[in-house]
């Protein structure tokens, strides 16, 4: 071989290493940026060399591990289009509802989309058809795997109800939640009242499918229901009984399970989540759990979420060659080798001839004997059914009392205060009219601007007031936490005396550290905040706004109250408020 040819080959080799390294870096960055699934906005596409075609896939969080593995295998296999272009696939992990909305408003433009269930596809196609006289995907979106929905419950509690052999349905959950004797009715008075959580059906795939399964379970039918069936008095009564005894909502099932792991059985007893997330928690974080979790398939049937794969070929940002490449990747996902690997990643293959094995076994908290013949596969909700389920949830859900506490110190001047005002007004508009909201600001002093009142009565005036906020002075962070906690605790006591059941939350936005020093940090934690989080207690949702925020203190405030800390900047603050909306 000539010296010139050797040099040429070496140059090509180095170039390919640089390209592949860049692709791997960008891929890893996308995975990291999207961990937790709150990022439903567009991801910058990796620049690709000539002779390649890039496929971007927005995929729901539940199948993260499996899809990461399959994508890496695909990218290393030199798959090509008919024109000889090498296909590269990039995945971003998203929430189903959030990604659907982002695709429809154009802020997310993937080649392919894989939400948790066909119901999201139906909603997206209906919306796209109204605007463009055609669905967003020209072909039926093929299922990829099964991730059935059910209940994650601490194993001793599940066994008390008869798991894994006795049938446990939504009716069992409703009766236990509404029973004033709680677990005492099962001979375990030491466990107290039953505490339940589920994700918000307007934001999370697990929430929509769980609440749809609930409706079918209460109706006692596995045949397709109508919207009128959902509004039936007995269904509304049962959902109200459940929601008035639901202690925690959320945007993502993993976040609920994380809370159960962190706070233990005294906080939540069960949550409506996918099987995959429950088994993953046992396998990957078992050492953190007080007890193992058990996954309960609802006896009356469940939705076997099939995570459809949609090539968005009717969107103007997808080329014909990209659509072809996306179909090649879809076929790769459905091949038997990839389907078999789903089991190792806590998912069930579509092919029932592939035998289940660990980790999908009783030792890891799920029953491998269950299949679509032993537990009925309920219909995925249509757009009409989805809208009715979400509406009934809004009608019956436990209402919230929320205190918004805003930092208006001098460090908030400029773009920060402007975007904080705008995002807070959006948040106010998003609240249910029957929620209650109050407003408190702090700089040198803590100033209450609005005592909590019914949102429908104060939202317009309060929005105008927020729009006029100015920034100046120091940061009385610790005093604001104490004053807000004291004020909302007083309201909670009054509500309990009046027999009213509500959720209580404080949204605390700050871009800095306390500069006043009164009370001290230790005084705040010792005298103003609870020693331990309580499911029905006052939850604080701090927003660390910008790089100067005291994230250590804000994180501790969230943890001791059972809330959740968010980090935000002017570009992301609106999305953070959406997440908090789902929590309350």
C-alpha positions in Angstrom: 0.0 0.0 0.0 1.4 3.4 -1.0 2.4 6.0 1.7 -0.2 8.4 0.2 -3.0 5.9 0.5 -2.0 5.1 4.1 -2.1 8.8 5.0 -5.5 9.2 3.2 -7.0 6.3 5.1 -5.6 7.7 8.4 -7.2 11.1 7.7 -10.6 9.5 6.9 -10.3 7.4 10.2 -9.6 10.5 12.3 -12.4 12.4 10.7 -14.9 9.6 11.3 -13.8 9.4 15.0 -14.4 13.1 15.4 -17.8 12.9 13.8 -18.9 9.9 15.8 -17.5 11.5 19.0 -19.6 14.6 18.3 -22.6 12.5 17.7 -22.1 10.6 20.9 -21.5 13.8 22.9 -24.7 15.4 21.5 -26.6 12.2 22.2 -25.5 12.0 25.8 -26.2 15.7 26.2 -29.8 15.2 25.0 -30.3 12.3 27.4 -28.9 14.3 30.3 -30.9 17.5 29.5 -34.1 15.5 29.3 -33.7 13.4 32.4 -36.9 13.5 34.3 -39.0 14.2 31.2 -39.8 17.8 31.8 -38.0 19.0 28.7 -40.5 18.9 25.9 -39.0 21.7 23.8 -36.9 21.4 20.6 -33.5 19.9 20.9 -30.8 21.3 18.6 -30.1 18.7 15.9 -26.7 17.3 15.6 -24.8 18.5 12.5 -24.3 15.4 10.4 -21.7 14.7 7.8 -22.5 14.2 4.1 -23.9 10.8 3.4 -26.0 10.5 6.6 -29.6 11.3 7.5 -30.5 12.2 11.1 -33.7 10.9 12.7 -34.9 12.6 15.9 -37.3 10.7 18.1 -39.3 12.2 21.0 -40.1 9.3 23.2 -42.1 8.9 26.5 -40.0 8.4 29.6 -41.2 4.9 30.6 -39.1 3.1 27.9 -36.0 5.3 28.4 -33.6 2.5 29.2 -34.7 0.1 26.5 -34.8 2.8 23.8 -31.4 4.1 24.7 -30.0 0.6 24.4 -31.8 -0.1 21.1 -30.7 3.2 19.6 -27.1 2.6 20.5 -27.3 -0.8 18.8 -28.9 0.7 15.8 -26.5 3.5 15.4 -23.6 1.1 15.5 -25.0 -1.1 12.8 -24.6 1.1 9.7 -28.3 1.0 8.6 -28.8 2.8 5.3 -31.7 4.2 3.2 -32.5 3.2 -0.3 -30.3 6.0 -1.5 -27.3 4.7 0.5 -27.5 7.3 3.3 -26.4 6.1 6.7 -29.1 6.6 9.4 -28.3 8.2 12.7 -31.0 8.2 15.4 -31.2 10.6 18.4 -33.7 10.3 21.2 -35.1 12.9 23.6 -37.1 11.6 26.5 -40.3 13.6 27.1 -43.7 13.4 28.8 -46.6 12.4 26.5 -48.9 15.3 27.1 -46.1 17.9 27.2 -44.5 16.6 23.9 -47.9 16.5 22.2 -48.5 20.2 23.0 -45.0 21.1 22.0 -45.3 19.4 18.7 -48.6 21.0 18.0 -47.2 24.5 18.8 -44.1 23.9 16.8 -41.6 24.2 19.6 -40.7 20.5 19.2 -40.1 19.1 15.7 -39.0 15.5 15.8 -39.0 13.1 12.8 -40.8 10.5 14.9 -42.8 10.5 18.1 -43.6 7.7 20.5 -46.0 8.8 23.3 -47.1 6.3 26.0 -50.4 5.4 24.4 -52.5 5.6 21.3 -54.8 8.1 23.0 -52.2 10.9 22.6 -51.9 10.1 18.9 -55.7 10.4 18.5 -55.6 13.8 20.2 -52.6 15.0 18.1 -54.1 13.8 14.8 -57.4 15.4 15.6 -55.8 18.8 16.3 -53.5 18.5 13.3 -56.5 17.6 11.1 -58.4 20.6 12.2 -55.5 22.9 11.0 -54.3 21.0 8.0 -57.1 18.7 6.9 -55.0 15.7 7.5 -53.5 13.8 10.5 -49.9 14.5 11.5 -48.9 10.9 10.7 -50.2 9.4 7.4 -49.9 5.8 8.6 -51.2 4.0 11.7 -48.7 4.3 14.5 -47.3 0.9 15.3 -47.2 -0.3 18.9 -43.7 -1.0 20.2 -43.9 -2.6 23.7 -46.4 -3.1 26.6 -46.1 -1.0 29.8 -49.3 -1.9 31.7 -50.7 0.5 34.3 -51.7 -0.4 37.9 -50.8 0.4 41.5 -47.4 0.5 43.2 -48.0 -0.3 46.8 -45.6 -1.2 49.7 -45.4 -5.0 49.7 -46.7 -5.6 53.2 -49.7 -3.5 52.5 -50.3 -5.2 49.2 -50.1 -8.6 50.8 -52.6 -7.5 53.5 -55.0 -6.8 50.6 -54.3 -10.3 49.2 -51.6 -9.7 46.6 -50.6 -11.4 44.4 -53.5 -13.9 44.3 -56.6 -12.0 45.4 -58.2 -9.7 43.0 -57.7 -6.0 43.9 -59.5 -3.4 41.8 -60.2 0.3 41.7 -63.3 -0.4 43.9 -60.9 -1.7 46.6 -58.8 1.4 46.4 -61.8 3.8 46.5 -63.3 2.0 49.5 -60.0 2.0 51.4 -59.3 5.6 50.6 -62.8 6.7 51.8 -62.9 4.4 54.9 -62.7 6.5 58.0 -61.1 3.5 59.8 -58.5 3.2 57.1 -56.2 0.2 57.5 -57.8 -0.7 60.8 -60.5 -2.3 58.7 -57.8 -4.8 57.5 -56.5 -5.3 61.0 -53.6 -2.9 60.7 -54.6 0.2 62.6 -50.9 1.2 63.0 -50.9 2.2 59.3 -53.6 4.9 59.8 -55.6 6.3 56.9 -54.8 5.1 53.4 -52.7 7.7 51.4 -52.8 7.6 47.6 -51.2 9.5 44.8 -51.4 9.7 41.0 -50.2 11.9 38.2 -52.2 14.6 36.5 -54.2 13.3 33.5 -53.8 16.5 31.5 -50.0 16.2 31.6 -49.0 12.6 32.2 -49.6 9.5 30.2 -49.8 7.5 33.5 -52.4 9.9 34.8 -54.7 9.8 31.8 -54.5 6.1 31.4 -54.9 5.4 35.2 -58.0 7.6 35.4 -59.4 6.1 32.3 -58.9 2.6 33.8 -60.5 3.9 36.9 -63.7 4.9 35.0 -63.9 1.4 33.4 -63.3 -0.3 36.7 -66.0 1.6 38.4 -68.4 1.2 35.5 -67.7 -2.5 35.6 -67.2 -2.8 31.8 -64.4 -3.6 29.4 -66.4 -2.6 26.4 -65.9 0.9 24.9 -67.6 3.6 26.9 -69.0 6.9 25.7 -68.4 10.4 27.2 -71.9 10.2 28.7 -70.9 7.0 30.5 -68.0 8.9 32.1 -70.3 11.6 33.5 -72.6 9.0 35.0 -73.5 9.9 38.7 -72.0 6.7 40.1 -68.7 7.3 38.3 -68.5 10.9 39.4 -69.3 9.9 43.0 -66.6 7.3 43.0 -64.0 9.6 41.4 -64.8 12.3 43.9 -64.4 9.8 46.8 -61.0 8.9 45.4 -59.8 12.5 44.6 -60.9 13.9 48.0 -58.6 11.3 49.6 -55.7 11.7 47.1 -52.8 13.2 48.9 -50.4 13.8 46.0 -50.6 14.7 42.3 -47.7 15.0 39.9 -46.4 15.3 36.4 -44.4 12.1 36.2 -44.8 8.7 37.7 -41.0 8.3 38.5 -41.3 11.5 40.6 -44.1 10.0 42.7 -42.1 6.8 43.3 -39.0 8.9 44.1 -41.1 10.7 46.8 -42.3 7.3 48.2 -38.6 6.2 48.4 -37.5 9.4 50.0 -40.3 9.8 52.5 -41.2 6.1 53.2 -44.5 4.4 53.9 -45.7 7.0 56.3 -46.0 9.5 53.4 -47.8 7.6 50.5 -49.1 4.0 50.6 -49.7 3.6 46.9 -49.5 5.4 43.6 -51.0 4.7 40.2 -48.0 4.1 37.9 -46.7 1.8 35.2 -45.4 -1.7 36.0 -42.0 -0.8 34.5 -41.4 2.1 36.9 -42.3 0.0 39.9 -40.0 -2.9 39.0 -37.2 -0.4 38.1 -37.5 1.2 41.6 -37.2 -2.2 43.3 -34.2 -3.3 41.2 -32.3 -0.1 41.0 -33.1 1.6 44.3 -34.1 -1.3 46.5 -31.5 -0.4 49.1 -33.3 2.9 49.7 -36.7 1.4 50.2 -38.2 0.7 53.6 -40.1 -2.2 52.1 -40.1 -3.5 48.5 -42.9 -2.3 46.3 -45.5 -4.6 44.8 -47.2 -3.9 41.4 -50.9 -4.6 41.4 -52.8 -5.2 38.2 -56.4 -3.8 38.6 -58.7 -6.7 38.7 -61.3 -5.3 36.4 -58.8 -4.6 33.6 -56.1 -2.1 32.7 -54.7 -0.2 29.8 -51.8 -2.1 28.4 -50.1 1.0 27.1 -48.4 0.0 23.9 -46.2 3.1 23.2 -46.9 3.7 19.5 -44.3 4.8 17.1 -45.4 7.6 14.7 -43.5 8.9 11.8 -44.6 12.5 11.5 -44.5 12.5 7.7 -47.3 15.0 7.3 -45.4 17.7 9.2 -43.5 20.1 6.9 -40.2 19.6 8.8 -40.0 15.9 7.9 -38.5 15.0 4.5 -39.4 11.9 2.5 -36.0 10.4 3.2 -36.3 11.1 6.9 -39.7 9.4 6.8 -38.1 6.4 5.1 -35.3 6.2 7.6 -37.7 6.5 10.5 -39.6 3.5 9.2 -36.4 1.5 9.1 -35.7 2.3 12.7 -39.3 1.4 13.6 -38.9 -2.1 12.0 -35.7 -2.5 14.0 -37.5 -1.8 17.2 -40.1 -4.5 16.4 -37.6 -7.2 15.5 -37.6 -10.2 17.9 -34.1 -9.5 19.3 -35.0 -5.9 20.4 -38.4 -7.1 21.7 -36.7 -9.7 23.9 -34.4 -7.1 25.3 -37.4 -5.1 26.5 -37.8 -7.5 29.4 -34.3 -6.6 30.7 -35.5 -3.0 30.8 -38.7 -3.7 32.7 -41.1 -3.8 29.7 -43.2 -6.5 28.1 -42.7 -7.5 24.5 -45.5 -7.4 22.1 -44.7 -11.0 21.0 -46.4 -13.3 23.7 -44.2 -16.2 22.5 -41.2 -14.5 24.2 -41.1 -15.9 27.7 -40.9 -13.5 30.6 -38.1 -13.7 33.1 -36.3 -11.6 35.8 -36.7 -8.8 36.4 -40.4 -9.2 35.6 -41.0 -11.7 38.4 -42.5 -11.9 41.9 -39.1 -11.4 43.5 -39.0 -7.9 41.9 -42.5 -7.0 42.7 -44.7 -8.1 39.7 -46.6 -11.1 38.6 -45.4 -12.7 35.4 -48.4 -14.9 35.3 -50.5 -11.9 34.3 -51.2 -11.3 30.6 -53.8 -9.7 28.4 -56.0 -12.8 28.8 -56.0 -12.8 32.6 -56.3 -9.1 33.0 -58.5 -7.5 30.4 -57.0 -5.0 28.0 -59.1 -1.9 28.2 -59.6 0.3 25.2 -57.2 3.3 24.9 -59.2 6.5 25.3 -60.3 8.4 22.2 -60.0 12.2 22.0 -63.6 12.4 23.2 -63.0 10.0 26.1 -59.7 11.7 27.1 -61.4 15.1 27.2 -64.2 13.7 29.4 -61.8 12.0 31.8 -59.7 15.1 32.2 -62.8 17.2 32.7 -64.3 14.8 35.3 -61.0 14.9 37.2 -61.0 18.7 37.2 -64.6 18.6 38.6 -63.9 16.1 41.3 -60.2 16.8 42.3 -59.2 18.0 45.7 -58.9 21.8 45.3 -55.8 23.7 46.3 -54.9 26.7 48.4 -51.7 28.2 47.0 -49.5 31.1 48.3 -47.2 32.6 45.6 -44.2 34.1 47.3 -42.0 36.2 45.0 -38.5 37.6 45.4 -38.6 41.3 44.3 -35.1 42.2 45.6 -32.7 44.3 43.6 -31.0 41.3 42.0 -34.3 40.5 40.2 -34.1 43.7 38.1 -34.2 43.6 34.4 -35.1 40.4 32.5 -35.6 38.3 35.6 -38.5 40.4 37.1 -40.0 40.8 33.6 -40.2 37.1 32.9 -41.1 36.2 36.5 -44.1 38.6 36.2 -45.2 37.1 32.9 -44.8 33.5 34.0 -46.6 34.1 37.3 -49.6 35.6 35.4 -49.7 32.6 33.2 -49.7 30.4 36.2 -52.6 32.3 37.8 -54.6 31.9 34.6 -53.9 28.1 34.7 -55.4 27.6 38.2 -58.9 26.1 38.7 -61.4 28.9 39.4 -62.3 27.1 42.7 -58.7 26.9 43.9 -57.6 29.6 46.3 -54.5 31.8 45.6 -52.7 34.4 47.6 -49.6 36.6 46.9 -46.7 37.7 49.0 -43.6 39.6 47.9 -40.3 40.1 49.7 -37.2 42.3 49.5 -36.1 44.2 52.6 -39.5 43.3 54.1 -42.2 40.7 53.5 -45.3 42.3 52.2 -48.6 40.3 51.8 -50.5 41.6 48.7 -53.4 39.2 48.6 -54.8 36.8 51.2 -55.8 33.5 49.6 -59.2 33.8 48.0 -61.1 31.9 45.3 -59.1 32.2 42.0 -62.2 33.0 40.0 -62.8 36.0 42.1 -59.3 37.5 42.2 -57.4 36.3 39.1 -57.9 39.4 37.0 -57.0 41.9 39.6 -54.1 39.8 41.0 -52.7 39.4 37.4 -52.7 43.1 37.0 -51.0 43.6 40.3 -48.3 41.0 39.5 -47.7 42.7 36.1 -46.8 45.9 37.9 -44.2 44.5 40.4 -40.8 46.2 40.6 -37.5 44.9 41.9 -35.3 46.7 44.6 -33.7 46.1 48.0 -32.4 43.1 49.9 -33.6 39.5 50.2 -35.7 38.5 53.3 -35.9 34.9 52.1 -36.1 33.1 55.5 -38.7 35.6 56.8 -40.9 35.1 53.7 -40.9 31.3 54.2 -41.9 31.7 57.9 -44.6 34.3 57.1 -46.1 32.3 54.3 -46.0 29.0 56.2 -47.7 30.6 59.2 -50.4 32.2 57.1 -51.3 29.0 55.2 -51.1 26.8 58.3 -53.8 29.1 59.9 -56.0 28.6 56.8 -55.5 24.8 56.9 -56.6 24.7 60.6 -59.7 26.7 59.8 -60.5 24.5 56.8 -60.1 21.3 58.9 -62.4 22.7 61.6 -65.0 23.4 58.8 -64.7 19.9 57.4 -63.0 21.0 54.2 -60.4 18.9 52.5 -57.8 20.8 50.4 -54.2 20.6 49.2 -51.9 23.3 50.5 -48.8 24.6 48.7 -46.4 27.5 48.7 -44.7 28.5 45.4 -41.4 30.3 46.4 -39.4 32.0 43.7 -36.0 33.5 44.6 -32.8 34.3 42.7 -30.5 34.8 45.6 -29.5 34.1 49.2 -31.0 35.6 52.4 -29.3 38.9 53.1 -31.3 40.0 56.1 -30.4 37.3 58.6 -33.6 37.4 60.6 -34.7 34.8 61.3 -31.6 32.7 60.9 -31.6 29.7 58.6 -31.6 27.4 61.6 -34.5 29.2 63.2 -36.5 28.9 60.0 -36.1 25.1 59.8 -36.6 24.7 63.6 -39.6 27.0 64.1 -41.4 27.5 60.8 -41.1 24.2 58.9 -42.2 20.6 59.9 -39.6 18.1 61.1 -40.9 15.6 58.5 -43.0 15.8 55.4 -46.6 14.8 55.7 -48.8 13.7 52.7 -51.5 16.1 53.7 -49.2 18.8 55.0 -48.2 22.2 53.4 -45.8 21.5 50.5 -43.3 24.2 49.4 -42.2 24.3 45.8 -39.1 26.5 45.6 -38.0 27.8 42.2 -34.2 28.6 42.1 -34.3 31.4 39.6 -30.9 31.9 38.1 -27.4 30.9 39.1 -27.3 33.0 42.3 -30.1 31.2 44.0 -29.4 29.3 47.3 -30.2 25.8 45.9 -28.9 24.0 49.0 -31.4 25.8 51.3 -34.2 25.7 48.8 -33.8 22.0 48.2 -33.9 21.3 52.0 -37.1 23.4 52.2 -38.7 21.3 49.5 -37.6 18.0 51.0 -38.8 18.7 54.6 -42.2 19.7 53.3 -42.7 17.0 50.6 -42.5 19.5 47.9 -40.1 19.7 45.0 -37.4 22.2 44.1 -37.1 23.4 40.5 -34.3 25.3 38.8 -35.3 27.9 36.2 -34.0 30.8 34.1 -36.0 33.3 32.1 -36.2 30.8 29.2 -37.6 27.9 31.3 -39.7 29.5 34.0 -43.0 29.0 32.2 -42.3 25.2 32.0 -41.5 25.1 35.7 -44.9 26.7 36.5 -46.6 24.1 34.3 -44.9 21.4 36.4 -46.1 22.9 39.6 -49.6 23.2 38.2 -49.5 19.4 37.8 -48.3 18.9 41.4 -51.2 20.8 42.9 
